[in-house]
């Protein structure tokens, strides 16, 4: 297990690749289910590509974290703050895995082909659940969406608090181009 106080290049790369894809997906997918049918294949292709990238990164990152562990949190953080930090991280992972899973099931109920651009994966061909589940799955998908947004806000605000209020290295150790110590 790695006991350095910051994250390595691979950790930072996978974190920021996921972050960029998550933000793009959250912004660009808002209201996607309400689009007119002719526009959906194009939107599905981009959404599928971004989500597939997130899923791959999630799997790699979960395996990497399980093997490497996490750098220790600053000793200046209270036990409650450390528990909250861990809870937000784990809830974010769980919600992202759930969102991808529900999204794949949802895509398998669509009438339009849901083909992830660049990956050429047709999620609508998986036929995982009955088409009658579409509305229920869409409701879950939207609920998880807002839960992810809330968790990301907490995550970002906490990182900024650490940097500007606590003046510790919690934010800096995940920034690209900072040295590992």
Buried (B, 14 or more C-beta within 10 A) or exposed (E): EBEEEBBEEEBBEBBEBBBEBBEBBBEEBEEBBEEEEEEBBEBBBBBBBBBBBBBBBBEBBEEBBEEBEBBEBBEEBEEEBBEBBEEBBEBBBEBBBBBBBBBBBBBBBBEBBBBBBEBEBBBBEBEBBEEEBBEBBBEBBEBBBEBBBEBBEBBEEBBEBBBEEBEBBBBEBBBEEBEBE
